[in-house]
Amino acid sequence: MPETIHEKSYHLLRLLVANHPFVDANKRTALNTTAVFYFLNGYRFEYDDEIRTILKQFGTDETASHTEETVEYFRSHTEELDLAGEIEAWRNELIQYGIEQLTGGSSDPND
C-alpha cells in the first residue's frame, strides 16, 4: 500500500499509462494528472526530459520500471509549496486581469 505522496504519485502515473484508459493521450493525461495531484497536495512537480523514459517504460513494459528509482525521481523533482499563498496570488492576478478587461487596460474609470 503506498504511503508517501511520491509512492501514490508513482502508482497514479503507472496505472493511467499502463491501463490505457483512453484511445489516445494516456501518457500526457497521466503526466498532467500527476502534476495536479501533487499541486492539490501542496507540492510543485517540475519534471524534465527523463519523465519521457519513465512514461515510455510504463506504456510498453510496466514491469521494466523500477519503483524505487521512479519514486526517487518524483522526490527529487518536487518541492513543497505554500498552497494558500499560490491561490491568493492567482486570485489577485485574476482580479487584476478582470479589471483590465473591464476597463480596456485603462486605470482611469472615466475612460
N, CA, C and O of each residue as an XYZ file, in Angstrom:
444
protein
N       0.842     -1.175      0.000
C       0.000      0.000      0.000
C       0.896      1.250      0.000
O       1.755      1.393      0.870
N       0.701      2.145     -0.963
C       1.539      3.355     -0.999
C       1.286      4.237      0.211
O       0.143      4.439      0.621
N       2.362      4.758      0.774
C       2.243      5.577      1.979
C       2.593      7.041      1.749
O       1.918      7.930      2.269
N       3.640      7.297      0.976
C       4.064      8.682      0.790
C       3.382      9.279     -0.440
O       2.853      8.554     -1.282
N       3.400     10.587     -0.529
C       2.839     11.277     -1.685
C       3.536     10.825     -2.965
O       2.909     10.733     -4.021
N       4.830     10.546     -2.868
C       5.597     10.142     -4.042
C       5.243      8.714     -4.481
O       5.188      8.433     -5.678
N       5.009      7.831     -3.539
C       4.573      6.475     -3.871
C       3.183      6.506     -4.503
O       2.918      5.783     -5.463
N       2.312      7.331     -3.971
C       0.967      7.466     -4.534
C       1.034      8.035     -5.944
O       0.302      7.591     -6.829
N       1.902      9.009     -6.158
C       2.067      9.594     -7.487
C       2.597      8.567     -8.476
O       2.170      8.520     -9.630
N       3.526      7.753     -8.016
C       4.077      6.681     -8.850
C       2.949      5.779     -9.352
O       2.853      5.498    -10.546
N       2.103      5.332     -8.435
C       1.025      4.414     -8.806
C      -0.021      5.094     -9.685
O      -0.554      4.474    -10.604
N      -0.314      6.351     -9.413
C      -1.257      7.099    -10.237
C      -0.751      7.174    -11.676
O      -1.485      6.861    -12.613
N       0.488      7.583    -11.847
C       1.081      7.697    -13.175
C       1.129      6.335    -13.858
O       0.719      6.199    -15.011
N       1.623      5.340    -13.154
C       1.770      3.998    -13.718
C       0.432      3.429    -14.178
O       0.322      2.911    -15.289
N      -0.571      3.525    -13.333
C      -1.869      2.939    -13.674
C      -2.538      3.650    -14.848
O      -3.146      3.000    -15.699
N      -2.431      4.971    -14.902
C      -3.045      5.695    -16.015
C      -2.356      5.387    -17.343
O      -3.012      5.303    -18.381
N      -1.053      5.221    -17.310
C      -0.332      4.914    -18.550
C      -0.508      3.442    -18.917
O      -0.855      3.131    -20.057
N      -0.278      2.550    -17.989
C      -0.266      1.113    -18.287
C      -1.648      0.553    -18.620
O      -1.754     -0.377    -19.419
N      -2.693      1.094    -18.031
C      -4.034      0.564    -18.278
C      -4.685      1.113    -19.543
O      -5.735      0.621    -19.955
N      -4.085      2.116    -20.160
C      -4.582      2.692    -21.415
C      -6.094      2.970    -21.371
O      -6.847      2.409    -22.167
N      -6.538      3.827    -20.451
C      -7.979      4.068    -20.351
C      -8.550      4.878    -21.517
O      -9.767      4.902    -21.704
N      -7.704      5.537    -22.299
C      -8.171      6.361    -23.411
C      -7.610      5.836    -24.724
O      -6.619      5.104    -24.731
N      -8.224      6.198    -25.809
C      -7.749      5.796    -27.124
C      -6.402      6.453    -27.413
O      -5.521      5.839    -28.014
N      -6.247      7.700    -26.983
C      -5.030      8.462    -27.249
C      -4.728      9.345    -26.040
O      -5.613      9.621    -25.230
N      -3.496      9.780    -25.925
C      -3.047     10.756    -24.917
C      -3.001     10.217    -23.493
O      -3.150     10.988    -22.545
N      -2.801      8.925    -23.320
C      -2.718      8.343    -21.983
C      -1.524      8.887    -21.195
O      -1.658      9.226    -20.019
N      -0.363      8.969    -21.841
C       0.832      9.452    -21.138
C       0.692     10.925    -20.770
O       1.012     11.326    -19.651
N       0.215     11.721    -21.715
C       0.029     13.151    -21.469
C      -0.994     13.381    -20.346
O      -0.786     14.220    -19.470
N      -2.090     12.633    -20.383
C      -3.117     12.740    -19.341
C      -2.559     12.311    -17.992
O      -2.815     12.956    -16.976
N      -1.802     11.229    -17.982
C      -1.217     10.731    -16.734
C      -0.248     11.748    -16.142
O      -0.248     11.977    -14.933
N       0.573     12.354    -16.983
C       1.546     13.337    -16.511
C       0.850     14.572    -15.948
O       1.218     15.051    -14.875
N      -0.142     15.086    -16.649
C      -0.866     16.255    -16.160
C      -1.668     15.941    -14.899
O      -1.751     16.769    -13.991
N      -2.251     14.763    -14.845
C      -2.996     14.353    -13.652
C      -2.065     14.255    -12.450
O      -2.433     14.652    -11.345
N      -0.869     13.733    -12.658
C       0.107     13.623    -11.571
C       0.536     15.007    -11.095
O       0.663     15.231     -9.891
N       0.758     15.931    -12.012
C       1.129     17.305    -11.630
C       0.013     17.959    -10.820
O       0.285     18.633     -9.826
N      -1.236     17.766    -11.233
C      -2.374     18.329    -10.494
C      -2.504     17.649     -9.138
O      -2.776     18.318     -8.140
N      -2.317     16.336     -9.080
C      -2.376     15.602     -7.814
C      -1.355     16.179     -6.829
O      -1.669     16.427     -5.666
N      -0.142     16.384     -7.311
C       0.880     16.991     -6.445
C       0.439     18.372     -5.983
O       0.525     18.683     -4.795
N      -0.029     19.201     -6.905
C      -0.431     20.557     -6.549
C      -1.525     20.555     -5.487
O      -1.452     21.303     -4.512
N      -2.526     19.724     -5.674
C      -3.632     19.665     -4.713
C      -3.175     19.178     -3.336
O      -3.861     19.382     -2.334
N      -2.020     18.540     -3.303
C      -1.468     18.071     -2.039
C      -0.318     18.944     -1.544
O       0.422     18.557     -0.640
N      -0.176     20.128     -2.146
C       0.786     21.101     -1.645
C       2.202     20.963     -2.173
O       3.154     21.355     -1.499
N       2.354     20.408     -3.373
C       3.677     20.240     -3.972
C       3.671     20.764     -5.406
O       2.642     20.755     -6.081
N       4.820     21.212     -5.849
C       5.022     21.549     -7.254
C       5.901     20.462     -7.864
O       6.984     20.165     -7.360
N       5.420     19.878     -8.947
C       6.147     18.826     -9.654
C       6.721     19.436    -10.923
O       5.984     19.822    -11.831
N       8.041     19.518    -10.974
C       8.715     20.087    -12.139
C       9.572     18.999    -12.777
O      10.707     18.760    -12.366
N       9.016     18.356    -13.775
C       9.681     17.243    -14.427
C      10.608     17.746    -15.543
O      10.538     18.896    -15.974
N      11.463     16.849    -15.980
C      12.376     17.152    -17.082
C      12.239     16.058    -18.138
O      11.284     15.282    -18.105
N      13.170     15.992    -19.060
C      13.088     15.017    -20.162
C      13.132     13.562    -19.699
O      12.683     12.671    -20.419
N      13.661     13.319    -18.522
C      13.730     11.944    -18.009
C      12.339     11.331    -17.848
O      12.190     10.109    -17.884
N      11.331     12.169    -17.671
C       9.969     11.661    -17.485
C       9.506     10.905    -18.730
O       8.682      9.996    -18.626
N      10.025     11.267    -19.902
C       9.655     10.568    -21.140
C      10.051      9.091    -21.081
O       9.305      8.217    -21.522
N      11.226      8.834    -20.533
C      11.694      7.451    -20.388
C      10.784      6.680    -19.444
O      10.419      5.535    -19.712
N      10.425      7.311    -18.348
C       9.539      6.670    -17.365
C       8.187      6.368    -17.998
O       7.663      5.264    -17.854
N       7.623      7.343    -18.697
C       6.322      7.144    -19.342
C       6.385      6.044    -20.403
O       5.469      5.231    -20.523
N       7.455      6.032    -21.152
C       7.617      5.011    -22.193
C       7.692      3.616    -21.570
O       7.107      2.669    -22.095
N       8.415      3.491    -20.448
C       8.504      2.198    -19.765
C       7.127      1.727    -19.319
O       6.767      0.564    -19.502
N       6.364      2.637    -18.733
C       5.024      2.264    -18.274
C       4.132      1.869    -19.446
O       3.301      0.968    -19.326
N       4.307      2.546    -20.576
C       3.457      2.293    -21.731
C       3.792      1.022    -22.484
O       2.918      0.416    -23.104
N       5.069      0.607    -22.437
C       5.467     -0.563    -23.212
C       5.667     -1.811    -22.371
O       5.250     -2.903    -22.759
N       6.305     -1.651    -21.221
C       6.566     -2.806    -20.360
C       6.565     -2.340    -18.913
O       7.589     -1.936    -18.364
N       5.403     -2.410    -18.326
C       5.214     -1.929    -16.960
C       6.200     -2.559    -15.976
O       6.609     -1.914    -15.010
N       6.580     -3.803    -16.211
C       7.481     -4.491    -15.285
C       8.920     -4.003    -15.406
O       9.748     -4.281    -14.539
N       9.221     -3.268    -16.493
C      10.587     -2.766    -16.691
C      10.891     -1.556    -15.808
O      12.055     -1.220    -15.591
N       9.858     -0.912    -15.305
C      10.086      0.281    -14.481
C      10.557     -0.130    -13.092
O      10.182     -1.180    -12.570
N      11.368      0.705    -12.525
C      11.916      0.454    -11.199
C      11.241      1.381    -10.207
O      11.433      2.597    -10.240
N      10.458      0.797     -9.335
C       9.648      1.575     -8.406
C      10.472      2.559     -7.608
O      10.163      3.751     -7.595
N      11.508      2.094     -6.947
C      12.304      2.979     -6.084
C      12.967      4.105     -6.864
O      13.025      5.239     -6.390
N      13.467      3.801     -8.055
C      14.099      4.838     -8.877
C      13.082      5.891     -9.300
O      13.377      7.087     -9.296
N      11.888      5.444     -9.664
C      10.851      6.383    -10.084
C      10.363      7.213     -8.904
O      10.164      8.420     -9.043
N      10.168      6.595     -7.758
C       9.760      7.333     -6.551
C      10.830      8.361     -6.196
O      10.505      9.486     -5.817
N      12.090      7.989     -6.315
C      13.178      8.934     -6.047
C      13.173     10.074     -7.061
O      13.449     11.222     -6.709
N      12.863      9.764     -8.310
C      12.739     10.811     -9.327
C      11.664     11.810     -8.899
O      11.890     13.020     -8.933
N      10.495     11.305     -8.496
C       9.427     12.186     -8.035
C       9.887     13.028     -6.847
O       9.647     14.235     -6.802
N      10.538     12.393     -5.905
C      11.007     13.091     -4.703
C      11.959     14.232     -5.069
O      11.881     15.324     -4.505
N      12.853     13.964     -6.016
C      13.852     14.971     -6.375
C      13.319     16.050     -7.321
O      13.995     17.051     -7.555
N      12.116     15.855     -7.865
C      11.552     16.838     -8.797
C      10.297     17.516     -8.249
O       9.503     18.083     -8.998
N      10.137     17.446     -6.947
C       9.004     18.137     -6.314
C       9.515     19.030     -5.201
O      10.573     18.797     -4.616
N       8.737     20.048     -4.930
C       9.035     20.913     -3.788
C       7.715     21.293     -3.135
O       6.698     21.485     -3.802
N       7.761     21.394     -1.833
C       6.567     21.819     -1.125
C       6.288     23.260     -1.473
O       7.210     24.047     -1.688
N       5.015     23.606     -1.528
C       4.666     24.996     -1.795
C       3.614     25.461     -0.811
O       2.930     24.669     -0.163
N       3.514     26.762     -0.727
C       2.515     27.389      0.122
C       1.232     27.476     -0.696
O       1.022     28.439     -1.433
N       0.388     26.477     -0.565
C      -0.809     26.389     -1.390
C      -1.720     27.595     -1.195
O      -2.254     28.128     -2.168
N      -1.902     28.026      0.033
C      -2.742     29.203      0.289
C      -2.143     30.433     -0.388
O      -2.873     31.242     -0.961
N      -0.837     30.575     -0.327
C      -0.163     31.702     -0.976
C      -0.293     31.649     -2.487
O      -0.500     32.676     -3.132
N      -0.171     30.443     -3.060
C      -0.331     30.270     -4.514
C      -1.736     30.668     -4.942
O      -1.915     31.378     -5.932
N      -2.724     30.211     -4.197
C      -4.116     30.520     -4.531
C      -4.372     32.017     -4.401
O      -5.058     32.600     -5.242
N      -3.839     32.638     -3.375
C      -4.003     34.089     -3.182
C      -3.370     34.863     -4.336
O      -3.946     35.838     -4.819
N      -2.190     34.435     -4.778
C      -1.522     35.105     -5.893
C      -2.365     34.962     -7.161
O      -2.534     35.931     -7.902
N      -2.892     33.770     -7.414
C      -3.739     33.565     -8.589
C      -4.995     34.416     -8.497
O      -5.439     34.993     -9.490
N      -5.566     34.491     -7.294
C      -6.770     35.292     -7.092
C      -6.493     36.749     -7.440
O      -7.277     37.389     -8.140
N      -5.376     37.263     -6.948
C      -5.025     38.657     -7.224
C      -4.781     38.884     -8.714
O      -5.203     39.900     -9.265
N      -4.106     37.947     -9.363
C      -3.866     38.061    -10.804
C      -5.182     38.009    -11.577
O      -5.357     38.742    -12.551
N      -6.092     37.162    -11.159
C      -7.381     37.055    -11.828
C      -8.188     38.333    -11.666
O      -8.817     38.795    -12.618
N      -8.175     38.905    -10.473
C      -8.880     40.168    -10.243
C      -8.276     41.267    -11.124
O      -9.009     42.028    -11.757
N      -6.950     41.350    -11.163
C      -6.290     42.353    -11.988
C      -6.637     42.160    -13.462
O      -6.903     43.130    -14.173
N      -6.636     40.931    -13.911
C      -6.992     40.632    -15.296
C      -8.431     41.084    -15.578
O      -8.696     41.699    -16.611
N      -9.348     40.784    -14.673
C     -10.748     41.175    -14.841
C     -10.906     42.683    -14.913
O     -11.666     43.199    -15.732
N     -10.193     43.380    -14.060
C     -10.251     44.846    -14.076
C      -9.727     45.382    -15.402
O     -10.323     46.284    -15.990
N      -8.628     44.834    -15.868
C      -8.066     45.271    -17.148
C      -9.023     44.993    -18.300
O      -9.136     45.810    -19.214
N      -9.707     43.866    -18.276
C     -10.655     43.546    -19.329
C     -11.858     44.480    -19.301
O     -12.360     44.882    -20.351
N     -12.317     44.821    -18.109
C     -13.476     45.702    -17.984
C     -13.152     47.137    -18.345
O     -14.008     47.854    -18.862
N     -11.935     47.562    -18.081
C     -11.562     48.964    -18.314
C     -10.759     49.132    -19.599
O     -10.348     50.248    -19.917
N     -10.532     48.079    -20.328
C      -9.720     48.166    -21.535
C      -8.270     48.490    -21.244
O      -7.580     49.041    -22.101
N      -7.798     48.166    -20.068
C      -6.415     48.412    -19.688
C      -6.174     49.778    -19.095
O      -5.054     50.090    -18.690
N      -7.206     50.601    -19.036
C      -7.073     51.969    -18.508
C      -7.339     51.955    -17.006
O      -8.256     51.287    -16.528
N      -6.526     52.697    -16.280
C      -6.750     52.797    -14.836
C      -7.678     53.963    -14.503
O      -8.079     54.119    -13.350
N      -8.022     54.775    -15.489
C      -8.920     55.903    -15.283
C     -10.359     55.441    -15.510
O     -10.699     55.067    -16.633
N     -11.226     55.453    -14.475
C     -12.591     54.955    -14.616
C     -13.442     55.823    -15.545
O     -14.515     55.385    -15.961
N     -13.006     57.032    -15.882
C     -13.786     57.908    -16.742
C     -13.547     57.649    -18.229
O     -14.225     58.230    -19.076
N     -12.593     56.786    -18.547
C     -12.303     56.484    -19.963
C     -13.381     55.632    -20.576
O     -13.298     55.285    -21.755
